[in-house]
Amino acid sequence: MSTPHLAFLWHMHQPYYRNIITGDCVQPWARLHGVHSYYDMMKLYEQFSDMHVNINFVPSLLRQIREYVELGMTDKFLDITKIDAKELNPVQKKFILRNFFMAHPDKMIKPIPRYWKLFKMRGSETHKIDFEGAIRYFSWKDYLDIQVYYNLAWFGFKAREEYPELQKMLSLTSSAGNFTEEDKKTVLSIQREVLKKLLESIRNASPNIELTTTPYFHPILPLVYDTNIAKRCMPKATLPTRFQAPKFADFQINHGLTYFEQSVGRKPKGMWPSEGSVCPELIPLLEKAGVEWIATDEGILERSGISGERNEYLYQPYRAENNDAKVNMVFRDRELSDLVSFTYQKMSGADAATDLIKRVEEIGRSTKISNPLITILLDGENPWESYEENGKAFLVSLLDGLRASNIRTTTINKYLSENPPTAKITHLFSGSWIGSNFAIWVGKPQKNQAWGYIKRSMDELGGRLLKTLENHERTDAELRALESFCAACGSDWFWWFDDDFSSEFKSDFDKIFRMHLKNAFTLFGRDIPVFLYNPIYHYNDSSHHSHGPLKPNAFIYPSIDGLNTSFFEWSNAITINIGTNRGPMAQTEELFETIYFGFNLDNFYLRFDPLDKNITFALRDHEEIIIYLHNKHQFKTRLYFSGTKYQFEFVADPEGEYGKGGLNTKWAVKSVCELGFNFKELGFSPGEEVTIILTVVKKGIETRHYSHMTFIVPDETYERQMWRV
């Protein structure tokens, strides 16, 4: 019987959520997973220092950990956690009720009686909850408890072992008012300490841990190289207009390796290509970058011209070759990896560990390969949320059991140094670990539209991106523009487009994707093109955009005086309630409460009501309302406060310079803001579709995107048609 060599590779990954210009971050996952599974896994293998392992950290994740630890950056969830519970306003309370139960209900919330009680009080189906009404049923003590418990629940087992005060707080009774503001500060202080210790553990990884990485922003590298590569594994798929950027694929590899080395202190030898996505064209890029080995799924090996019995070809390394270049490859055992990801969570930790060890031992008995390498490779963060105690019982039982077995744990680099590959792959198949294709990231309408946005952005930026990529003396703004573009190429945004997976945050991920592309334009000093204001993900929520043209009940004829003169002036208008805005991308301090839209035969009208109806409409310092109007004609207008009065300007070319003449728009700002636009003056004819995009910009940076809506310019039959309806 050969000695089975077992290589675990735990993949730690978050996309880049942060706005590279403003530093704002609307998602907490780098921080929360940091004190959860990232810290658990590093500390566990420090404890079991005789057990070898690979742990893969994506550069975009490392960057966010460093931003928390070294730059003191924050995120929207953390900002709202810090607010004194007695001082929370209604918008912040709604945010807490909607988002501060985002944890596995049975494994992370239910074990904490008071947290579970609050969860049941709120309800589990967020789409059925009236958050506007629900906030009245929670006291300030309830909100304080939720703030604390949400952050407490995300601590993993290693942090709880090291900080007894965490366990003490978690074991409090289910009565209301468990915590004080000082308790909350203690929790957040420990959170910062754990993140700092995590970064130290990564930088000082013990010899049994081989750290590896991924291309910088976790892109599907073959699709960045050439989207038509998908035809090889998806011959019947409808693909987007061809996008080819081999130099940007190369940049993602090298920039990732450089950032990892700068952050950790050593250059990794191995790489897990994002989602195990590979193609032959990557081999020369990887070899040139100094990558010695990569890993992917066994399905790729099966389709790369390798035949025979699975046990006789899977459990060995290979040398993949293309155009005289080469890179070593290992392939994950899909069955064993999926057992850890999806099945063992339903078993006791000890039974699951025993089962896995037996399966590995059986492979050692059944294969004829000398010193077989069994590679178990999977997400190192998300599975543990579904395990008891964040996977502690399973992981500890597994490592204890491996110590007592004849199985030899190894790092992949260590194994390759002792067992250089003798088998070759000369026709590497193009695909990923999921289905051996790229269907999760291309080939459906929204995914293809996103690739179209990337191609259009590159085309409209002309040679600026490529010139910046090739210029090693680039300015800071140029580098951030390049990074913003590359961040938009990350795999996660495409993962959530279309109907493959569900999430409450789909709209937010769409916004982050487009935010990165917008930032590239801003950092290059270019106006943001109109198409980037067009959402890719669509859902039934009028607070964001319309599904089909807006149809007011009847014509309106308001007086444009900036006053809410009469209810009947706007009674037939479409109303867009900003308070229904969903997700963390929704602002906690909105500028408007309601936007009104209506028209008659000659004009269309917009009205903006302030959040507080007891005060007059007011833009904050350096804020501008930007209104894009386009069909066959395109206009961009802005309203802003200058010195002692408001100013209104327009430009016929969205990328041109503003001016005050040539467009006789009626507008007024007092208690509300009202604007009226003349169809004939704009060149909009009856029957034509017009798109309106409303945004707020501060110092040249978009801070809010309120609405994207369309309407048909009415004709004389409009009111008769609406009457029939």
TITOR-813486 format. One line per 10 residues: number of its first residue (from 1); their letters; for each residue z, y, x of C-alpha. Coordinates in Angstrom, 1 decimal, always signed. Layout:
NUM = a = Z,Y,X  ...
end
This chain:
1 = mstphlaflw = +0.0,+0.0,+0.0  -1.0,+3.4,+1.3  +1.6,+6.2,+1.4  +0.7,+8.6,-1.4  +0.7,+12.2,-0.3  +1.6,+14.6,-3.1  +0.5,+18.2,-3.0  +1.8,+20.6,-5.7  +0.0,+23.9,-6.1  +1.8,+26.3,-8.4
11 = hmhqpyyrni = -0.4,+29.2,-9.4  +1.3,+32.6,-10.0  -0.9,+35.2,-11.6  -1.0,+38.4,-13.6  -4.0,+40.7,-14.1  -3.6,+44.3,-13.0  -2.2,+46.1,-16.0  -1.3,+49.4,-14.4  -3.4,+52.6,-14.8  -4.5,+53.2,-11.2
21 = itgdcvqpwa = -4.6,+57.0,-11.8  -1.5,+57.7,-13.9  +0.7,+54.7,-12.8  +1.4,+53.9,-16.5  +1.8,+50.3,-17.4  +1.9,+49.0,-20.9  +2.7,+45.3,-20.2  +5.9,+43.9,-18.7  +4.7,+40.5,-17.6  +4.7,+40.9,-13.8
31 = rlhgvhsyyd = +8.3,+42.1,-14.0  +9.6,+39.6,-16.6  +7.9,+36.5,-15.0  +9.1,+37.8,-11.7  +12.7,+37.3,-12.6  +11.8,+34.1,-14.4  +9.5,+31.5,-13.0  +8.3,+33.2,-9.8  +11.9,+33.6,-8.6  +12.9,+30.1,-9.8
41 = mmklyeqfsd = +10.1,+28.4,-7.9  +10.6,+30.2,-4.7  +14.3,+29.6,-4.7  +14.0,+26.0,-5.8  +11.9,+25.1,-2.9  +14.2,+27.0,-0.5  +17.0,+24.7,-1.9  +14.8,+21.6,-1.5  +13.6,+22.5,+2.0  +12.4,+19.0,+2.7
51 = mhvninfvps = +10.0,+19.1,-0.2  +6.6,+20.6,+0.7  +4.6,+22.7,-1.7  +1.8,+25.3,-2.1  +2.6,+28.4,-4.1  -0.3,+30.7,-4.9  +0.2,+34.4,-5.4  -2.7,+36.5,-6.7  -2.9,+39.9,-4.9  -3.0,+41.9,-8.2
61 = llrqireyve = +0.4,+40.3,-9.0  +1.8,+40.9,-5.5  +0.7,+44.5,-5.9  +2.6,+44.9,-9.1  +5.8,+43.3,-7.7  +5.6,+45.7,-4.8  +5.1,+48.7,-7.2  +8.3,+47.8,-9.0  +10.4,+47.1,-5.8  +9.0,+49.6,-3.3
71 = lgmtdkfldi = +7.6,+52.4,-5.4  +10.2,+52.3,-8.3  +7.4,+52.1,-10.8  +8.2,+51.1,-14.4  +6.4,+49.9,-17.5  +6.5,+50.9,-21.2  +8.9,+48.1,-22.2  +11.3,+49.0,-19.4  +11.1,+52.7,-20.3  +12.1,+51.9,-23.9
81 = tkidakelnp = +14.8,+49.6,-22.7  +16.4,+52.4,-20.8  +16.6,+54.8,-23.8  +20.1,+55.1,-25.2  +20.1,+53.0,-28.5  +21.7,+55.9,-30.4  +18.8,+58.2,-29.3  +15.9,+55.9,-30.3  +13.4,+57.6,-32.6  +11.6,+55.7,-35.4
91 = vqkkfilrnf = +8.4,+55.0,-33.4  +10.5,+53.5,-30.5  +12.5,+51.4,-33.0  +9.3,+50.0,-34.4  +8.2,+49.2,-30.9  +11.4,+47.3,-30.2  +11.3,+45.3,-33.4  +7.6,+44.4,-32.8  +7.8,+43.6,-29.1  +11.3,+42.7,-28.0
101 = fmahpdkmik = +11.2,+39.2,-29.3  +8.3,+38.2,-27.2  +9.7,+35.0,-25.8  +9.5,+31.3,-26.8  +11.5,+31.2,-30.1  +13.0,+27.7,-29.7  +13.5,+27.6,-25.9  +14.4,+31.2,-25.0  +15.7,+32.9,-28.2  +17.4,+30.2,-30.2
111 = piprywklfk = +19.8,+29.2,-27.4  +21.3,+32.7,-27.7  +23.0,+32.8,-31.1  +23.1,+36.6,-31.6  +19.5,+37.1,-30.4  +18.4,+34.3,-32.7  +20.2,+35.9,-35.6  +18.5,+39.2,-34.9  +15.2,+37.4,-34.7  +15.6,+35.7,-38.0
121 = mrgsethkid = +16.7,+39.1,-39.5  +13.4,+40.6,-38.3  +11.2,+37.7,-39.2  +8.9,+35.5,-37.2  +5.5,+36.5,-38.6  +4.8,+40.0,-37.3  +1.7,+40.4,-39.4  +3.8,+40.2,-42.6  +6.5,+42.6,-41.5  +6.7,+46.2,-42.8
131 = fegairyfsw = +8.1,+47.7,-39.6  +8.2,+51.1,-41.2  +10.7,+49.8,-43.7  +12.4,+47.2,-41.5  +13.8,+49.7,-39.0  +16.3,+50.9,-41.7  +18.1,+47.6,-41.8  +19.0,+47.6,-38.1  +21.9,+49.6,-36.7  +22.0,+51.3,-33.3
141 = kdyldiqvyy = +24.2,+48.4,-32.2  +21.5,+46.0,-33.2  +18.9,+47.9,-31.2  +21.2,+47.9,-28.2  +21.7,+44.2,-28.4  +18.0,+43.6,-28.8  +17.3,+45.7,-25.7  +19.8,+43.8,-23.6  +19.0,+40.3,-25.0  +15.3,+40.7,-24.5
151 = nlawfgfkar = +15.8,+41.3,-20.8  +18.5,+38.7,-20.5  +16.5,+36.0,-22.0  +13.8,+36.3,-19.4  +16.0,+35.6,-16.4  +15.3,+32.1,-15.0  +17.8,+29.5,-14.1  +18.1,+30.6,-10.4  +19.0,+34.1,-11.3  +21.5,+32.9,-13.8
161 = eeypelqkml = +23.1,+30.7,-11.2  +23.3,+33.5,-8.7  +24.7,+36.2,-11.1  +27.6,+34.8,-13.2  +27.7,+38.1,-15.2  +24.3,+37.1,-16.7  +25.7,+33.8,-18.0  +28.8,+35.6,-19.2  +26.7,+38.0,-21.3  +24.5,+35.1,-22.6
171 = sltssagnft = +27.5,+33.2,-23.8  +29.0,+36.0,-26.0  +29.5,+35.3,-29.7  +27.0,+36.1,-32.3  +28.8,+39.2,-33.6  +27.2,+42.6,-33.7  +27.7,+45.1,-31.0  +28.1,+42.8,-28.1  +26.9,+45.2,-25.5  +27.5,+48.7,-24.1
181 = eedkktvlsi = +25.0,+51.0,-22.4  +26.7,+50.1,-19.2  +26.0,+46.4,-19.8  +22.4,+47.3,-20.2  +22.4,+49.2,-16.9  +23.9,+46.1,-15.2  +21.2,+43.8,-16.6  +18.5,+46.2,-15.3  +20.2,+46.6,-12.0  +20.2,+42.8,-11.5
191 = qrevlkklle = +16.6,+42.6,-12.6  +15.7,+45.0,-9.8  +17.7,+43.0,-7.3  +16.0,+39.8,-8.3  +12.6,+41.3,-7.9  +13.6,+42.6,-4.5  +14.8,+39.2,-3.5  +11.6,+37.6,-4.8  +9.5,+39.8,-2.6  +11.8,+39.0,+0.4
201 = sirnaspnie = +11.4,+35.2,-0.4  +7.7,+35.5,-0.4  +7.6,+37.4,+2.9  +10.1,+35.0,+4.5  +8.8,+31.8,+2.9  +10.5,+28.7,+4.4  +8.3,+26.4,+6.5  +8.0,+23.8,+3.6  +6.2,+26.4,+1.5  +2.5,+27.2,+2.1
211 = ltttpyfhpi = +1.5,+30.4,+0.4  -2.1,+30.8,-0.7  -4.0,+33.4,-2.7  -6.9,+34.2,-4.9  -9.6,+36.9,-4.9  -7.9,+40.3,-5.4  -8.2,+41.0,-9.1  -8.6,+37.3,-10.2  -12.4,+37.6,-11.1  -14.6,+34.6,-12.1
221 = lplvydtnia = -16.3,+35.0,-8.8  -19.6,+33.1,-9.5  -20.2,+35.4,-12.5  -19.6,+38.5,-10.3  -22.0,+37.0,-7.9  -24.6,+36.4,-10.6  -24.0,+35.9,-14.3  -27.1,+33.7,-14.5  -25.2,+31.1,-12.4  -23.6,+30.2,-15.8
231 = krcmpkatlp = -27.0,+28.6,-16.8  -26.4,+25.7,-14.4  -23.4,+24.5,-16.4  -24.3,+26.1,-19.8  -28.0,+25.7,-20.1  -28.1,+26.5,-23.8  -25.8,+29.5,-23.7  -26.8,+33.0,-24.6  -26.0,+35.1,-21.5  -25.7,+38.9,-21.1
241 = trfqapkfad = -28.2,+41.0,-19.3  -28.1,+39.7,-15.8  -25.4,+41.2,-13.6  -25.6,+40.5,-9.8  -23.1,+41.8,-7.3  -22.7,+39.4,-4.3  -21.2,+42.2,-2.2  -18.5,+42.8,-4.8  -17.7,+39.1,-4.9  -17.3,+39.3,-1.1
251 = fqinhgltyf = -15.1,+42.4,-1.4  -12.8,+40.6,-3.9  -12.3,+37.8,-1.4  -11.8,+39.9,+1.7  -9.8,+42.7,+0.0  -7.5,+40.1,-1.5  -6.9,+38.4,+1.9  -6.3,+41.7,+3.6  -3.9,+42.9,+0.9  -2.0,+39.6,+1.0
261 = eqsvgrkpkg = -1.7,+39.8,+4.8  -0.5,+43.4,+4.7  +2.0,+42.6,+2.0  +3.3,+39.2,+3.2  +2.8,+39.4,+7.0  +0.4,+36.5,+7.4  -3.1,+35.6,+6.3  -3.3,+32.5,+4.1  -5.6,+29.6,+5.1  -6.2,+28.4,+1.6
271 = mwpsegsvcp = -7.4,+29.8,-1.7  -7.4,+28.9,-5.4  -10.6,+30.6,-6.7  -9.7,+32.2,-10.0  -9.6,+29.5,-12.7  -11.0,+27.1,-10.1  -14.4,+28.8,-10.5  -16.8,+27.8,-7.8  -20.6,+27.7,-6.9  -22.5,+27.0,-3.7
281 = elipllekag = -23.2,+30.6,-3.0  -19.5,+31.2,-2.4  -19.2,+28.8,+0.5  -20.7,+31.2,+3.1  -18.6,+34.1,+1.9  -15.4,+32.0,+2.1  -16.2,+30.7,+5.6  -17.0,+34.2,+6.9  -13.7,+35.5,+5.4  -11.8,+32.8,+7.3
291 = vewiatdegi = -10.8,+30.7,+4.3  -10.3,+27.1,+5.5  -9.9,+25.3,+2.2  -10.2,+25.9,-1.6  -9.2,+23.8,-4.6  -10.7,+23.2,-8.0  -10.8,+20.6,-10.8  -11.9,+17.0,-10.5  -14.6,+17.7,-13.1  -16.5,+19.7,-10.5
301 = lersgisger = -16.3,+16.8,-8.1  -17.7,+14.4,-10.7  -20.7,+16.7,-11.2  -21.3,+17.3,-7.5  -23.2,+14.1,-6.8  -20.1,+12.0,-6.2  -20.1,+8.5,-7.9  -18.0,+5.4,-8.0  -14.5,+4.6,-9.2  -12.3,+7.6,-9.8
311 = neylyqpyra = -9.5,+6.1,-7.7  -11.9,+5.7,-4.8  -13.3,+9.2,-4.6  -10.8,+11.7,-6.1  -7.8,+11.3,-3.8  -9.4,+12.6,-0.5  -10.5,+15.9,+0.8  -14.2,+16.9,+1.1  -16.2,+19.3,+3.2  -18.5,+21.4,+0.9
321 = enndakvnmv = -21.7,+22.7,+2.7  -24.3,+25.3,+1.8  -26.8,+27.1,+4.1  -25.0,+25.8,+7.3  -21.7,+27.1,+6.0  -18.8,+24.9,+5.1  -15.4,+25.0,+3.5  -12.9,+22.2,+2.9  -12.1,+21.3,-0.7  -9.5,+19.4,-2.6
331 = frdrelsdlv = -9.6,+18.5,-6.3  -6.7,+18.5,-8.8  -5.8,+15.4,-10.8  -6.5,+16.7,-14.2  -4.4,+14.1,-16.1  -1.3,+14.6,-14.0  -1.6,+18.4,-14.0  -2.1,+18.5,-17.8  +0.9,+16.2,-18.3  +3.1,+18.8,-16.5
341 = sftyqkmsga = +1.4,+21.7,-18.4  +1.4,+20.4,-21.9  +3.2,+17.0,-22.4  +6.4,+16.7,-20.4  +8.0,+19.6,-22.2  +8.4,+17.3,-25.2  +10.4,+14.8,-23.1  +13.8,+15.0,-21.4  +13.6,+16.4,-17.9  +14.8,+13.1,-16.3
351 = daatdlikrv = +12.4,+10.9,-18.3  +9.4,+13.2,-17.6  +10.2,+13.2,-13.8  +10.5,+9.4,-13.7  +7.2,+9.1,-15.5  +5.4,+11.4,-13.1  +6.8,+9.6,-10.0  +5.7,+6.2,-11.4  +2.2,+7.5,-12.0  +1.9,+8.8,-8.5
361 = eeigrstkis = +3.2,+5.6,-7.0  +0.7,+3.6,-9.0  -2.1,+5.7,-7.6  -0.9,+4.8,-4.1  -0.9,+1.1,-5.0  -4.3,+1.1,-6.7  -6.5,+3.2,-4.4  -8.1,+1.9,-1.2  -8.1,+5.4,+0.3  -5.9,+5.6,+3.4
371 = nplitilldg = -3.1,+8.2,+2.9  -4.4,+9.4,-0.5  -3.9,+13.0,-1.5  -2.8,+13.5,-5.1  -3.2,+17.2,-6.0  -1.3,+18.5,-9.0  -2.4,+22.1,-9.6  -1.4,+24.3,-12.5  +0.0,+27.5,-13.8  +3.4,+28.0,-12.2
381 = enpwesyeen = +4.7,+30.4,-14.8  +3.8,+29.8,-18.4  +4.6,+26.0,-18.9  +8.3,+26.5,-18.1  +8.8,+28.7,-21.2  +8.3,+25.6,-23.3  +10.8,+23.5,-21.2  +14.5,+23.3,-21.7  +16.3,+25.6,-19.3  +13.0,+27.0,-18.0
391 = gkaflvslld = +12.1,+23.6,-16.6  +15.3,+23.2,-14.5  +16.1,+19.6,-15.5  +12.6,+18.4,-15.0  +12.0,+20.1,-11.7  +15.4,+19.2,-10.1  +15.0,+15.6,-11.4  +11.5,+15.5,-10.0  +12.4,+16.7,-6.5  +15.5,+14.5,-6.4
401 = glrasnirtt = +13.4,+11.5,-7.4  +10.7,+12.3,-4.9  +13.3,+12.3,-2.1  +14.2,+8.7,-3.1  +10.6,+7.5,-3.4  +8.0,+6.5,-0.8  +5.9,+9.5,-1.8  +5.4,+12.1,+0.9  +5.1,+15.6,-0.3  +2.8,+17.8,+1.7
411 = tinkylsenp = +1.2,+21.2,+1.8  -2.6,+21.1,+1.6  -3.1,+22.7,+5.0  -0.7,+20.3,+6.6  -2.5,+17.3,+5.0  -5.9,+18.6,+6.1  -4.7,+19.1,+9.7  -3.5,+15.5,+9.8  -6.4,+14.1,+7.7  -9.6,+16.1,+8.3
421 = ptakithlfs = -12.2,+15.4,+5.6  -14.9,+12.8,+6.4  -16.7,+13.0,+3.0  -19.3,+15.7,+2.3  -20.5,+17.6,-0.8  -24.0,+19.0,-0.3  -24.7,+20.0,-3.9  -21.5,+21.7,-5.2  -21.6,+22.0,-9.0  -21.0,+25.5,-10.5
431 = gswigsnfai = -18.1,+25.6,-12.9  -14.4,+26.1,-13.5  -11.4,+23.9,-14.2  -11.9,+24.3,-17.9  -14.7,+22.1,-19.1  -16.5,+22.4,-15.7  -18.2,+25.5,-17.1  -17.7,+29.2,-17.6  -17.6,+29.3,-21.4  -14.2,+31.0,-21.6
441 = wvgkpqknqa = -15.6,+34.1,-19.8  -19.3,+34.4,-20.8  -21.7,+33.3,-23.5  -20.1,+34.7,-26.6  -20.8,+38.2,-28.2  -17.7,+40.0,-27.1  -17.6,+38.4,-23.6  -21.3,+39.3,-23.1  -20.7,+42.8,-24.3  -17.9,+43.2,-21.7
451 = wgyikrsmde = -20.3,+42.0,-19.0  -22.8,+44.5,-20.4  -20.2,+47.3,-19.9  -19.6,+46.3,-16.3  -23.4,+46.3,-15.6  -23.9,+49.6,-17.4  -21.0,+51.1,-15.5  -22.4,+50.0,-12.2  -25.9,+51.3,-13.1  -24.6,+54.7,-14.3
461 = lggrllktle = -22.5,+55.1,-11.2  -25.6,+54.7,-9.2  -25.1,+54.0,-5.6  -21.5,+55.4,-5.5  -19.8,+52.0,-5.9  -21.9,+50.3,-3.3  -21.7,+53.1,-0.9  -17.9,+53.2,-1.3  -17.8,+49.4,-0.8  -19.8,+49.6,+2.4
471 = nhertdaelr = -18.0,+52.7,+3.8  -14.8,+51.7,+5.6  -13.9,+55.3,+6.0  -13.7,+55.8,+2.2  -11.3,+58.3,+0.7  -8.3,+57.3,-1.3  -10.0,+58.4,-4.5  -13.1,+56.3,-3.6  -11.0,+53.3,-2.9  -9.1,+53.6,-6.2
481 = alesfcaacg = -12.4,+54.0,-8.0  -13.7,+50.8,-6.4  -10.5,+49.0,-7.2  -10.6,+50.1,-10.8  -14.1,+48.8,-11.2  -13.1,+45.5,-9.6  -9.9,+45.3,-11.8  -12.2,+45.4,-14.8  -13.9,+42.3,-13.5  -10.6,+40.3,-13.7
491 = sdwfwwfddd = -10.8,+37.1,-15.7  -8.1,+37.8,-18.2  -9.9,+40.4,-20.3  -12.7,+38.0,-20.9  -10.3,+35.2,-21.7  -9.1,+37.1,-24.7  -12.4,+38.3,-26.0  -13.9,+36.4,-29.0  -12.0,+33.5,-30.7  -11.1,+31.1,-28.0
501 = fssefksdfd = -7.4,+32.1,-27.9  -5.1,+34.2,-30.1  -2.8,+37.0,-29.0  -1.3,+40.1,-30.6  -2.4,+42.0,-27.6  -6.2,+41.4,-27.8  -6.8,+45.1,-28.7  -4.6,+46.2,-25.8  -6.4,+43.9,-23.3  -9.7,+45.4,-24.5
511 = kifrmhlkna = -8.3,+48.9,-23.9  -7.0,+48.0,-20.4  -10.4,+46.5,-19.5  -12.2,+49.8,-20.6  -9.5,+51.9,-19.0  -10.3,+50.4,-15.6  -14.0,+51.2,-16.0  -13.2,+54.7,-17.3  -11.0,+55.3,-14.3  -13.8,+54.5,-11.9
521 = ftlfgrdipv = -15.9,+57.2,-13.5  -13.0,+59.7,-13.4  -12.1,+59.0,-9.8  -15.8,+59.5,-8.8  -15.7,+62.9,-10.6  -18.0,+61.7,-13.4  -17.6,+62.1,-17.1  -16.7,+59.0,-19.0  -19.8,+57.6,-20.7  -19.6,+57.3,-24.5
531 = flynpiyhyn = -20.1,+53.5,-24.6  -16.7,+53.0,-22.9  -15.0,+54.5,-26.0  -16.5,+51.7,-28.1  -14.0,+48.9,-28.6  -15.2,+45.4,-27.9  -12.5,+43.5,-29.7  -12.5,+44.2,-33.5  -9.8,+43.6,-36.0  -9.0,+44.9,-39.5
541 = dsshhshgpl = -7.1,+48.0,-38.7  -8.3,+51.4,-39.8  -6.1,+53.2,-37.3  -8.4,+52.3,-34.5  -12.0,+52.1,-35.8  -14.0,+51.3,-38.8  -15.8,+48.1,-39.6  -19.0,+49.6,-41.0  -19.5,+53.2,-42.1  -16.7,+55.2,-43.7
551 = kpnafiypsi = -17.3,+56.0,-47.3  -15.1,+58.8,-48.8  -14.6,+58.5,-52.6  -16.3,+61.8,-53.3  -17.3,+65.0,-51.6  -14.7,+67.4,-50.4  -14.8,+71.2,-50.0  -11.8,+72.3,-47.9  -11.0,+75.8,-46.8  -11.0,+75.7,-43.0
561 = dglntsffew = -7.9,+77.8,-42.5  -5.5,+75.5,-40.6  -3.2,+75.3,-43.7  -2.3,+72.4,-46.0  -3.3,+74.7,-48.9  -3.6,+72.1,-51.6  -3.3,+68.4,-52.0  -6.7,+68.3,-53.8  -8.6,+69.8,-50.9  -8.4,+66.5,-49.0
571 = snaitinigt = -7.6,+64.0,-51.7  -11.0,+62.3,-51.5  -11.0,+62.1,-47.7  -10.5,+58.9,-45.6  -7.0,+58.9,-44.0  -6.3,+57.3,-40.7  -2.6,+56.7,-40.3  -1.7,+56.7,-36.6  +1.7,+55.2,-37.4  +0.0,+51.8,-38.0
581 = nrgpmaqtee = -1.3,+51.7,-34.5  -0.5,+48.3,-33.0  +0.7,+47.0,-29.7  +2.1,+48.4,-26.5  -0.9,+50.6,-25.9  +0.2,+52.6,-29.0  +2.1,+55.6,-27.8  +5.8,+56.0,-28.4  +5.3,+59.8,-28.8  +2.2,+60.4,-30.8
591 = lfetiyfgfn = +0.4,+63.7,-31.1  -0.8,+63.2,-34.7  +0.6,+61.4,-37.7  -2.6,+61.4,-39.8  -6.3,+62.1,-39.3  -8.4,+63.0,-42.3  -12.2,+62.6,-42.6  -14.6,+63.7,-45.3  -17.9,+65.3,-46.1  -20.3,+66.9,-48.6
601 = ldnfylrfdp = -24.0,+67.4,-48.5  -23.8,+70.2,-45.9  -20.8,+69.5,-43.6  -18.4,+66.8,-42.4  -14.7,+67.6,-41.8  -11.8,+66.5,-39.7  -8.1,+67.4,-40.1  -5.3,+66.5,-37.8  -1.7,+66.6,-39.1  +1.2,+66.9,-36.5
611 = ldknitfalr = +3.7,+64.1,-36.1  +6.5,+66.4,-37.4  +5.4,+68.0,-40.6  +8.2,+70.6,-40.3  +6.5,+72.2,-37.3  +3.1,+73.7,-36.7  +0.3,+71.8,-35.0  +0.6,+72.1,-31.2  -1.1,+70.6,-28.2  +1.1,+70.0,-25.2
621 = dheeiiiylh = +0.4,+71.6,-21.8  -3.1,+70.7,-20.4  -3.9,+68.5,-23.4  -7.4,+68.7,-25.0  -8.8,+67.0,-28.2  -12.2,+65.6,-27.2  -14.6,+64.7,-30.1  -17.7,+62.8,-29.3  -20.5,+62.9,-31.9  -23.6,+60.9,-31.5
631 = nkhqfktrly = -26.6,+59.2,-33.0  -30.1,+60.2,-31.7  -28.4,+63.5,-30.7  -25.2,+63.6,-28.7  -22.5,+66.2,-28.6  -19.1,+66.5,-27.0  -16.6,+69.1,-28.2  -13.1,+70.0,-27.1  -10.2,+71.9,-28.5  -7.5,+73.2,-26.2
641 = fsgtkyqfef = -4.8,+75.9,-25.9  -5.4,+78.6,-23.3  -2.8,+81.2,-22.6  -2.0,+82.6,-26.1  -4.7,+81.1,-28.3  -6.8,+78.0,-29.0  -10.3,+77.6,-27.7  -13.2,+75.4,-29.1  -16.1,+74.5,-26.9  -19.1,+72.1,-27.1
651 = vadpegeygk = -21.8,+70.6,-25.0  -25.0,+69.0,-26.2  -25.1,+66.6,-23.2  -21.9,+64.5,-23.0  -22.1,+64.8,-19.2  -23.0,+68.5,-19.1  -20.9,+71.6,-19.0  -19.0,+73.0,-21.9  -20.0,+76.3,-23.5  -18.8,+78.5,-26.4
661 = gglntkwavk = -22.1,+79.5,-28.0  -24.8,+77.7,-29.9  -22.7,+75.6,-32.3  -21.2,+77.5,-35.3  -18.4,+75.0,-36.0  -15.7,+76.2,-38.3  -12.2,+75.5,-37.0  -8.6,+76.7,-37.5  -5.2,+75.7,-36.1  -2.0,+76.6,-37.8
671 = svcelgfnfk = +0.3,+74.1,-39.5  -2.6,+71.6,-39.2  -5.9,+71.5,-37.3  -9.1,+71.6,-39.4  -12.7,+71.5,-38.2  -16.0,+71.6,-40.1  -19.4,+70.6,-38.6  -22.7,+71.4,-40.2  -25.2,+68.5,-40.4  -28.3,+70.7,-40.2
681 = elgfspgeev = -27.0,+72.5,-37.1  -26.3,+69.2,-35.4  -29.7,+67.8,-36.3  -28.1,+65.0,-38.4  -30.3,+64.0,-41.3  -29.4,+62.1,-44.6  -29.4,+58.4,-44.1  -28.7,+58.5,-40.4  -25.6,+56.8,-38.9  -23.3,+59.0,-36.9
691 = tiiltvvkkg = -20.4,+57.8,-34.6  -17.3,+59.9,-34.1  -14.9,+59.1,-31.2  -11.6,+61.0,-31.0  -9.5,+61.1,-27.8  -6.9,+63.2,-26.2  -7.2,+64.1,-22.5  -4.6,+65.6,-20.2  -5.7,+67.0,-16.8  -8.9,+65.1,-17.1
701 = ietrhyshmt = -7.3,+61.8,-17.8  -7.6,+60.1,-21.2  -4.1,+59.6,-22.6  -4.8,+58.6,-26.2  -7.8,+57.0,-27.9  -7.2,+57.6,-31.6  -10.3,+56.5,-33.5  -13.8,+55.2,-33.3  -15.6,+55.5,-36.6  -19.1,+55.7,-38.1
711 = fivpdetyer = -20.5,+57.2,-41.3  -23.9,+57.7,-43.0  -25.0,+61.3,-43.5  -24.9,+61.5,-47.3  -27.8,+62.5,-49.6  -27.9,+63.8,-53.2  -27.4,+60.4,-54.7  -24.1,+59.7,-52.8  -21.6,+60.7,-55.5  -23.5,+58.9,-58.2
721 = qmwrv = -23.5,+55.7,-56.1  -19.7,+56.1,-55.5  -19.1,+56.7,-59.1  -20.8,+53.4,-60.0  -18.5,+51.7,-57.5
end
